Amino acid sequence: MIGYRPLVYFWIAEYTDGSALPQFDPETGKENMFLEVNQQKLERFGWYPFSMELFQKILKTEKILVVPTKNPSYTISLEQGDKLVAYRTNTIKLRIHKGGAAHKPIVYVLGVEGKQVMHIDEGGNLIDDSS
């Protein structure tokens, strides 16, 4: 058993100059860090499902377990001055009296600060996370 929930989405940052930075390099599977995203030049940002080919490269290169799916992709366009909201939750519920821990499903969040923000479950569905 692994100690974390496998990823079902990865991000791609697209820039105003036509270049892009993917979380995982499609040629090698090597991971790029979110801190490397140039927020000032962002034009689009999105969550994308893993293909079987990318899954195999990531597992070989990074030893990270991800899940290939046919989930839909979710992207947003950004204008100059917009602040990106993009993260995934990874909630762990500790059971003090019973012992152990339970991992809740990961929620992928995407939007622009001060505007609508999407919450996406691991099945690729938009969910109402306002409660």
C-alpha positions as CSV (number, residue, x, y, z in Angstrom):
1,M,0.0,0.0,0.0
2,I,1.3,3.5,-0.9
3,G,1.1,6.3,1.7
4,Y,-0.5,8.8,-0.6
5,R,-3.3,9.1,-3.2
6,P,-2.0,8.9,-6.7
7,L,-2.4,12.0,-8.9
8,V,-5.1,12.0,-11.6
9,Y,-4.3,15.5,-13.0
10,F,-1.2,17.4,-13.8
11,W,-0.9,21.1,-14.6
12,I,0.4,22.9,-17.7
13,A,1.2,26.7,-17.6
14,E,0.9,28.4,-21.0
15,Y,2.6,31.8,-21.6
16,T,1.9,34.9,-23.7
17,D,5.0,34.1,-25.8
18,G,3.6,30.8,-26.9
19,S,5.8,28.6,-24.7
20,A,4.5,26.3,-22.0
21,L,5.7,24.6,-18.8
22,P,4.1,21.3,-17.9
23,Q,4.3,19.8,-14.4
24,F,5.8,16.6,-16.0
25,D,7.9,16.8,-19.1
26,P,6.1,14.8,-21.9
27,E,9.4,13.5,-23.3
28,T,11.2,12.4,-20.1
29,G,8.5,12.4,-17.3
30,K,10.7,14.7,-15.2
31,E,8.8,16.9,-12.8
32,N,8.9,20.7,-12.9
33,M,8.0,22.5,-9.7
34,F,5.0,24.9,-9.5
35,L,7.4,27.5,-8.1
36,E,8.9,27.6,-11.6
37,V,5.7,29.0,-13.1
38,N,6.1,32.6,-14.3
39,Q,2.9,34.1,-13.0
40,Q,3.6,37.5,-14.8
41,K,3.5,35.8,-18.3
42,L,0.7,33.4,-17.7
43,E,-2.0,33.3,-20.5
44,R,-3.7,29.9,-19.7
45,F,-3.4,27.3,-17.0
46,G,-5.0,24.0,-16.7
47,W,-5.4,20.6,-15.2
48,Y,-4.9,17.7,-17.6
49,P,-5.4,13.9,-17.3
50,F,-2.5,11.5,-17.6
51,S,-2.0,9.4,-20.7
52,M,-0.7,5.9,-20.4
53,E,2.5,6.9,-22.1
54,L,3.1,9.8,-19.7
55,F,2.2,7.5,-16.7
56,Q,5.0,5.1,-17.7
57,K,7.6,7.9,-18.2
58,I,6.8,9.4,-14.8
59,L,6.9,6.1,-13.0
60,K,10.3,5.3,-14.6
61,T,11.8,8.7,-14.0
62,E,10.3,10.1,-10.9
63,K,8.9,6.9,-9.2
64,I,5.6,8.7,-8.6
65,L,2.4,6.8,-9.1
66,V,-0.2,8.6,-11.2
67,V,-3.4,7.3,-12.7
68,P,-4.1,7.6,-16.4
69,T,-7.8,8.5,-17.0
70,K,-10.1,9.7,-19.7
71,N,-11.2,12.6,-17.4
72,P,-11.9,15.9,-19.1
73,S,-9.2,18.7,-19.0
74,Y,-10.0,22.0,-17.3
75,T,-8.3,25.3,-18.3
76,I,-8.7,28.9,-17.6
77,S,-7.5,32.0,-19.4
78,L,-5.8,34.8,-17.5
79,E,-5.4,38.4,-18.2
80,Q,-2.6,40.7,-17.0
81,G,-3.0,41.3,-13.3
82,D,-5.0,38.2,-12.7
83,K,-3.8,36.0,-9.8
84,L,-4.0,32.3,-10.4
85,V,-5.6,30.0,-7.9
86,A,-4.4,26.4,-8.6
87,Y,-3.8,23.7,-6.0
88,R,-4.9,20.3,-4.9
89,T,-6.1,19.3,-1.5
90,N,-4.8,16.3,0.2
91,T,-6.8,15.9,3.4
92,I,-5.9,13.3,6.0
93,K,-8.3,12.5,8.8
94,L,-6.5,11.2,11.9
95,R,-8.5,8.8,14.0
96,I,-7.0,9.3,17.5
97,H,-9.2,6.9,19.4
98,K,-9.4,4.2,16.7
99,G,-5.8,4.7,15.5
100,G,-4.7,5.2,11.9
101,A,-5.5,7.8,9.3
102,A,-7.9,8.0,6.4
103,H,-7.1,9.9,3.2
104,K,-10.0,11.8,1.7
105,P,-10.3,12.2,-2.1
106,I,-8.1,14.8,-3.6
107,V,-9.8,17.9,-5.0
108,Y,-8.2,19.9,-7.8
109,V,-8.9,23.7,-7.6
110,L,-8.6,26.1,-10.5
111,G,-9.6,29.7,-11.0
112,V,-8.7,33.3,-10.7
113,E,-8.6,35.1,-7.3
114,G,-11.8,37.1,-6.9
115,K,-13.6,35.3,-9.7
116,Q,-15.2,31.9,-10.1
117,V,-13.0,29.0,-8.8
118,M,-13.6,25.4,-10.0
119,H,-13.4,22.4,-7.7
120,I,-12.8,19.1,-9.5
121,D,-13.0,15.7,-8.0
122,E,-10.7,12.7,-8.9
123,G,-13.4,11.4,-11.3
124,G,-13.2,14.6,-13.4
125,N,-16.5,16.1,-12.1
126,L,-17.0,19.7,-11.1
127,I,-18.2,19.7,-7.5
128,D,-19.8,22.3,-5.2
129,D,-17.1,22.7,-2.5
130,S,-18.8,25.6,-0.8
131,S,-20.0,23.7,2.2
